[in-house]
Amino acid sequence: MSHAVLSPSSAKRWINCPPSARINAEAPQKDTVYTREGTLAHAVCELKARKHFLTGVGPKKFKSLMDRYRADDLWADEMDKYTDDYLDALKDIAAEFDTPPHVALEVKVDFSEYVPDGFGTADCLMIGPEGGTTTLHVIDFKYGKGVEVEAEENPQMMLYALGAYLDYAPIYDIDTVKMTIVQPRIKREPDTWGLSENTLLTWANVVVEPAAKMAIQGQGEFKEGDWCRFCAIRGSCRARAEANLRAAELDFKLPPELSDSEVGEALTLGRRLKQWLTDLEEYALAACLDGREIDGWKAVAGRSVRAWTDQDAAFAAARAAGIPEEMLYERKPVTLAALEKVMGKKPFAETMKPFVTMPPGKPTLVVEGDKREAITNRASAEDDFKEI
């Protein structure tokens, strides 16, 4: 797979911190179990989508390829369900068009008109009439479960949309652009955001093009922000250190001595500081293991956990020592989610609905931009009136 220096996936970082682009492009690309797992899940998604929307994938070929994917060491049965969720999302989006849309899968999109050598691969594009206008819909599948990704003002999705728009504008009179992220391991429902083609092009001219020119030349200023998360120098970046050390200079007092506004500010800065310290520790540990010296710190072996060398042989020895078979195993009921997976979503809903309840979750603190509705224990005027 080829990767652009100014890739869509790192767009938020190089738009906000242009000189980081060259540093990250020159850093070794780490291939982890999570990236390989994501690649496998994307391949399954593409296969299922091709079978449904396009031609060339008959039952025999589909079965052959699925057997190959299931034989992969990274395959897990839940991958079948989550990729089905992706296909269901595509079906729902296609149904929103007035007529069956044009569907393209794993499309290489080119936005080099605004970004030097700018390109990327969109998981799915749909184009067609919708509500009296022509809509371009870009859909992206995320298999990760560590970080929730939102569609609203997402630079990666907007660059995919920009490239698709430039490719298809000569053929379709596109008025509206929509972007959907399907991340079934975190969110039950796909996340969709839309804008006009004029707004997309304005963003490309005003925001993207100037940032890309600086980034490709290694110019501009380093800037700390949430885009640092996957940066190659996130643990040793001086600009990030300075920003977080400034945050650490706040006079943190007990909450009763702070105004609510100050508590909010301290929480925001503290969250960033916590993440920076985690990245700093990761960097320092790697340095120590590499034989370098970090003043005041060293690497040591962590807590060891006992494990069987051969569980079957160990249990056989336990039985020979007089331990009853039933003492060697625990019987536990399957979870609601596991039973749903076994039965299938529709049969589960039909059979188990009377036995399933969804109580409110435990209150948790999130940033203001979170889409969930705010809750409070404070009685409203309407509630007070009901009690009279």
C-alpha positions as CSV (number, residue, x, y, z in Angstrom):
1,M,0.0,0.0,0.0
2,S,1.3,3.4,-0.9
3,H,1.0,6.4,1.4
4,A,1.0,10.1,0.6
5,V,3.2,12.4,2.6
6,L,0.1,14.5,3.2
7,S,-2.3,11.7,3.7
8,P,-6.0,12.1,4.5
9,S,-5.6,10.0,7.7
10,S,-3.1,12.5,9.1
11,A,-4.8,15.6,7.7
12,K,-5.9,17.0,11.0
13,R,-2.3,16.9,12.2
14,W,-0.6,18.4,9.2
15,I,-3.3,21.1,8.8
16,N,-2.8,22.2,12.4
17,C,0.9,21.4,12.7
18,P,2.4,21.7,9.2
19,P,6.1,20.9,10.0
20,S,5.1,17.6,11.6
21,A,4.2,16.1,8.2
22,R,7.8,15.6,7.0
23,I,8.9,14.2,10.3
24,N,6.1,11.6,10.3
25,A,6.7,10.7,6.6
26,E,10.3,9.9,7.4
27,A,9.5,7.9,10.5
28,P,9.3,4.1,10.3
29,Q,5.8,2.9,9.7
30,K,4.7,0.5,12.4
31,D,2.7,-2.5,11.3
32,T,0.7,-3.7,14.4
33,V,-1.8,-6.4,15.0
34,Y,-4.4,-3.7,15.1
35,T,-3.5,-2.3,11.6
36,R,-3.4,-5.9,10.2
37,E,-6.8,-6.6,11.9
38,G,-8.2,-3.5,10.3
39,T,-6.9,-4.4,6.9
40,L,-8.6,-7.8,7.1
41,A,-11.9,-6.3,8.3
42,H,-11.8,-3.8,5.4
43,A,-11.2,-6.7,2.9
44,V,-14.3,-8.5,4.2
45,C,-16.3,-5.3,4.0
46,E,-15.3,-4.8,0.4
47,L,-16.1,-8.4,-0.5
48,K,-19.6,-8.2,1.1
49,A,-20.3,-4.8,-0.5
50,R,-19.2,-6.0,-4.0
51,K,-21.4,-9.1,-3.8
52,H,-24.4,-6.9,-2.9
53,F,-23.9,-3.8,-5.1
54,L,-21.7,-4.8,-8.0
55,T,-21.1,-7.7,-10.3
56,G,-18.3,-10.2,-10.5
57,V,-18.7,-11.9,-7.1
58,G,-20.9,-14.9,-7.3
59,P,-21.7,-17.4,-4.5
60,K,-18.8,-19.6,-5.3
61,K,-16.2,-16.8,-5.3
62,F,-17.7,-15.2,-2.2
63,K,-17.5,-18.5,-0.3
64,S,-13.9,-19.1,-1.4
65,L,-12.7,-15.7,-0.4
66,M,-14.6,-15.8,2.9
67,D,-13.1,-19.2,3.7
68,R,-9.7,-17.6,3.1
69,Y,-10.4,-14.6,5.3
70,R,-11.7,-16.9,8.1
71,A,-8.5,-18.9,7.9
72,D,-6.5,-15.8,8.8
73,D,-4.9,-15.9,12.2
74,L,-6.5,-12.5,13.0
75,W,-10.0,-13.6,12.2
76,A,-12.6,-13.5,15.0
77,D,-16.2,-14.4,14.6
78,E,-17.3,-11.0,15.7
79,M,-15.7,-9.6,12.5
80,D,-18.5,-11.2,10.6
81,K,-21.1,-9.3,12.6
82,Y,-19.3,-6.0,12.4
83,T,-18.8,-6.2,8.7
84,D,-22.4,-7.1,8.3
85,D,-23.2,-3.9,10.2
86,Y,-21.2,-2.0,7.6
87,L,-23.1,-3.6,4.7
88,D,-26.4,-2.8,6.5
89,A,-25.3,0.8,6.7
90,L,-24.5,0.9,3.0
91,K,-27.9,-0.5,2.2
92,D,-29.6,2.1,4.4
93,I,-27.7,4.9,2.7
94,A,-28.4,3.6,-0.8
95,A,-32.1,3.5,0.1
96,E,-32.1,7.2,0.9
97,F,-31.5,8.1,-2.7
98,D,-34.5,8.8,-5.0
99,T,-33.2,6.2,-7.4
100,P,-30.4,3.5,-7.1
101,P,-27.2,5.5,-6.8
102,H,-23.9,5.0,-8.6
103,V,-21.8,2.9,-6.2
104,A,-18.0,2.7,-6.2
105,L,-15.8,0.7,-3.8
106,E,-12.2,1.2,-2.7
107,V,-11.8,4.2,-4.9
108,K,-8.5,6.1,-5.2
109,V,-9.4,9.8,-5.0
110,D,-7.0,12.5,-6.1
111,F,-7.0,16.0,-4.5
112,S,-3.5,17.0,-5.7
113,E,-5.1,20.2,-7.1
114,Y,-5.0,21.4,-3.5
115,V,-2.4,19.1,-1.8
116,P,0.9,18.2,-3.4
117,D,0.7,14.5,-4.4
118,G,-2.5,14.3,-2.5
119,F,-4.5,11.1,-2.8
120,G,-6.3,8.6,-0.7
121,T,-8.6,5.6,-0.9
122,A,-12.3,5.9,0.0
123,D,-14.1,2.8,1.2
124,C,-17.3,3.6,-0.6
125,L,-18.8,6.4,-2.7
126,M,-22.4,6.8,-3.7
127,I,-23.7,9.4,-6.1
128,G,-27.3,10.1,-7.2
129,P,-30.4,12.2,-6.8
130,E,-31.6,12.7,-3.3
131,G,-34.5,15.1,-2.3
132,G,-34.2,17.1,-5.5
133,T,-30.5,17.6,-5.5
134,T,-27.5,15.5,-6.5
135,T,-25.7,14.1,-3.5
136,L,-22.2,12.7,-3.2
137,H,-22.0,10.4,-0.2
138,V,-18.6,9.2,1.2
139,I,-18.7,6.2,3.6
140,D,-15.7,5.1,5.7
141,F,-15.4,2.0,7.8
142,K,-13.5,2.1,11.1
143,Y,-12.8,-1.2,12.8
144,G,-10.9,0.3,15.7
145,K,-12.5,0.4,19.2
146,G,-10.0,2.6,21.0
147,V,-10.9,6.1,19.7
148,E,-14.3,7.2,18.6
149,V,-14.2,9.0,15.3
150,E,-16.8,11.6,14.3
151,A,-17.9,12.6,10.8
152,E,-18.5,16.3,11.6
153,E,-15.7,18.5,10.2
154,N,-13.5,15.4,9.9
155,P,-10.5,16.4,7.6
156,Q,-9.9,12.9,6.4
157,M,-13.4,12.5,5.3
158,M,-13.5,16.0,3.8
159,L,-10.4,15.2,1.7
160,Y,-11.9,12.0,0.5
161,A,-15.0,14.0,-0.5
162,L,-12.9,16.7,-2.1
163,G,-11.1,14.1,-4.3
164,A,-14.3,12.4,-5.2
165,Y,-15.9,15.7,-6.0
166,L,-13.1,16.7,-8.4
167,D,-13.3,13.3,-10.1
168,Y,-17.0,13.1,-10.5
169,A,-18.0,16.8,-10.9
170,P,-17.5,16.7,-14.7
171,I,-20.1,13.9,-14.8
172,Y,-22.5,14.8,-12.0
173,D,-23.9,18.2,-11.0
174,I,-23.1,17.7,-7.3
175,D,-24.9,20.0,-4.9
176,T,-24.6,18.3,-1.6
177,V,-21.8,16.3,0.0
178,K,-22.4,13.8,2.9
179,M,-19.9,11.8,4.9
180,T,-20.6,8.8,7.1
181,I,-18.4,6.9,9.4
182,V,-19.4,3.4,10.4
183,Q,-17.6,2.3,13.6
184,P,-19.7,-0.6,14.9
185,R,-17.3,-1.7,17.6
186,I,-17.9,1.7,19.4
187,K,-21.1,3.2,18.0
188,R,-24.3,1.3,17.3
189,E,-25.4,3.8,14.6
190,P,-23.4,5.3,11.8
191,D,-22.4,9.0,12.2
192,T,-23.3,11.3,9.3
193,W,-22.5,14.9,8.5
194,G,-23.1,17.0,5.4
195,L,-22.2,20.3,3.8
196,S,-22.7,22.0,0.4
197,E,-20.2,21.6,-2.4
198,N,-19.4,25.3,-2.1
199,T,-18.5,25.0,1.6
200,L,-16.2,22.1,0.8
201,L,-14.4,24.0,-1.9
202,T,-14.1,27.1,0.3
203,W,-12.5,24.9,3.0
204,A,-10.1,23.4,0.4
205,N,-9.0,26.9,-0.8
206,V,-8.8,28.7,2.6
207,V,-7.7,26.0,4.9
208,V,-6.2,23.0,3.1
209,E,-4.1,24.6,0.3
210,P,-2.2,27.0,2.5
211,A,-1.5,24.4,5.1
212,A,-0.4,21.8,2.5
213,K,2.1,24.2,0.9
214,M,3.8,24.8,4.3
215,A,3.6,21.1,5.3
216,I,5.2,19.8,2.1
217,Q,8.1,22.2,2.6
218,G,8.5,21.5,6.3
219,Q,7.5,25.1,7.2
220,G,5.1,26.6,9.7
221,E,5.0,26.3,13.5
222,F,4.7,23.2,15.6
223,K,1.4,23.2,17.5
224,E,0.1,21.0,20.3
225,G,-3.4,19.6,20.2
226,D,-5.4,16.4,20.1
227,W,-3.9,15.6,16.7
228,C,-0.6,14.7,18.5
229,R,-2.1,11.3,19.5
230,F,-0.4,9.3,16.7
231,C,2.5,11.7,15.9
232,A,5.9,10.0,15.7
233,I,7.5,12.5,18.1
234,R,4.5,12.9,20.4
235,G,6.7,11.9,23.4
236,S,9.7,14.2,22.6
237,C,8.1,17.2,20.8
238,R,9.3,20.5,22.4
239,A,6.2,22.5,21.4
240,R,4.0,19.9,23.0
241,A,6.1,19.9,26.1
242,E,6.0,23.7,26.4
243,A,2.2,23.7,26.0
244,N,1.7,21.1,28.7
245,L,4.2,22.6,31.1
246,R,2.3,25.9,30.8
247,A,-0.8,23.9,31.7
248,A,1.0,22.4,34.7
249,E,1.8,25.9,36.0
250,L,-1.9,26.4,36.8
251,D,-2.5,26.8,40.5
252,F,-4.6,23.7,41.1
253,K,-6.6,24.1,44.3
254,L,-9.3,22.1,45.9
255,P,-12.6,22.4,43.8
256,P,-14.4,24.6,46.5
257,E,-11.8,27.3,45.9
258,L,-12.3,27.3,42.1
259,S,-15.2,28.7,40.1
260,D,-17.1,26.2,37.9
261,S,-15.5,27.9,34.9
262,E,-12.0,27.4,36.4
263,V,-12.8,23.7,37.1
264,G,-13.8,23.2,33.5
265,E,-10.6,24.8,32.3
266,A,-8.5,22.7,34.7
267,L,-10.2,19.5,33.5
268,T,-9.5,20.3,29.9
269,L,-5.9,21.1,30.5
270,G,-5.4,18.2,32.9
271,R,-6.7,15.7,30.3
272,R,-4.2,16.8,27.8
273,L,-1.4,16.8,30.4
274,K,-2.3,13.2,31.4
275,Q,-2.1,12.0,27.8
276,W,1.2,13.9,27.3
277,L,2.7,12.2,30.4
278,T,1.6,8.8,29.1
279,D,3.4,9.5,25.8
280,L,6.4,10.8,27.6
281,E,6.7,7.6,29.7
282,E,6.3,5.5,26.6
283,Y,9.2,7.5,24.9
284,A,11.4,7.3,28.0
285,L,10.8,3.5,28.4
286,A,11.8,2.9,24.7
287,A,14.9,5.1,25.2
288,C,16.0,3.1,28.3
289,L,15.4,-0.2,26.6
290,D,17.5,1.2,23.7
291,G,20.4,1.7,26.0
292,R,20.1,5.5,26.4
293,E,20.0,7.2,29.8
294,I,17.0,9.2,31.0
295,D,18.0,11.2,34.1
296,G,16.4,9.8,37.2
297,W,14.7,6.9,35.5
298,K,15.4,3.3,34.5
299,A,13.6,0.3,32.9
300,V,12.9,-2.7,35.1
301,A,10.9,-6.0,34.7
302,G,7.3,-5.6,35.6
303,R,5.1,-7.8,37.7
304,S,5.1,-11.4,36.5
305,V,1.9,-13.4,36.2
306,R,1.9,-17.2,36.5
307,A,0.6,-19.2,33.5
308,W,0.2,-22.9,32.7
309,T,2.8,-24.4,30.4
310,D,0.2,-27.1,29.5
311,Q,-3.3,-26.7,30.9
312,D,-4.6,-30.1,29.8
313,A,-1.7,-31.9,31.4
314,A,-2.0,-29.8,34.5
315,F,-5.7,-30.6,34.9
316,A,-5.0,-34.3,34.3
317,A,-2.5,-34.2,37.2
318,A,-5.1,-32.4,39.3
319,R,-7.6,-35.1,38.6
320,A,-5.0,-37.8,39.5
321,A,-4.5,-36.0,42.7
322,G,-8.2,-36.4,43.6
323,I,-9.6,-33.0,42.5
324,P,-13.1,-33.6,41.0
325,E,-13.7,-32.6,37.4
326,E,-16.4,-30.1,38.3
327,M,-13.9,-28.2,40.4
328,L,-11.7,-27.5,37.4
329,Y,-14.2,-25.5,35.4
330,E,-16.6,-22.6,36.0
331,R,-20.1,-22.5,34.4
332,K,-21.2,-19.0,33.5
333,P,-24.2,-17.7,31.6
334,V,-23.4,-16.1,28.2
335,T,-23.8,-12.3,28.0
336,L,-26.7,-10.6,26.2
337,A,-24.5,-9.6,23.4
338,A,-23.1,-13.1,23.0
339,L,-26.6,-14.7,22.8
340,E,-27.6,-12.0,20.2
341,K,-24.6,-13.0,18.1
342,V,-25.6,-16.7,18.3
343,M,-29.2,-16.2,17.5
344,G,-28.9,-13.4,15.0
345,K,-30.1,-9.8,15.5
346,K,-33.6,-10.2,14.2
347,P,-34.5,-13.5,15.9
348,F,-33.0,-12.2,19.1
349,A,-35.2,-9.1,18.9
350,E,-38.3,-11.1,18.2
351,T,-37.7,-13.7,21.0
352,M,-35.9,-11.8,23.7
353,K,-37.6,-8.4,23.6
354,P,-39.8,-9.0,26.7
355,F,-36.7,-10.0,28.7
356,V,-34.4,-7.1,27.8
357,T,-34.3,-3.7,29.4
358,M,-31.9,-0.8,28.9
359,P,-31.5,1.2,32.1
360,P,-29.8,4.6,32.1
361,G,-26.0,4.3,32.1
362,K,-24.0,5.5,35.1
363,P,-23.4,9.3,34.8
364,T,-20.0,10.1,33.3
365,L,-18.2,13.3,32.5
366,V,-17.5,14.1,28.9
367,V,-16.4,17.1,26.9
368,E,-19.1,19.6,25.9
369,G,-18.9,18.6,22.2
370,D,-20.1,15.1,22.9
371,K,-23.4,14.4,21.1
372,R,-25.2,12.7,24.0
373,E,-27.9,14.7,25.9
374,A,-26.8,16.3,29.1
375,I,-28.4,15.1,32.3
376,T,-28.8,16.7,35.7
377,N,-30.2,15.8,39.1
378,R,-31.6,19.3,39.5
379,A,-35.4,19.5,39.4
380,S,-36.8,21.5,36.5
381,A,-39.6,24.1,36.9
382,E,-41.9,21.6,35.2
383,D,-41.1,18.9,37.7
384,D,-41.7,21.4,40.6
385,F,-45.1,22.3,39.2
386,K,-46.1,18.5,38.9
387,E,-45.4,18.1,42.6
388,I,-47.8,20.9,43.6
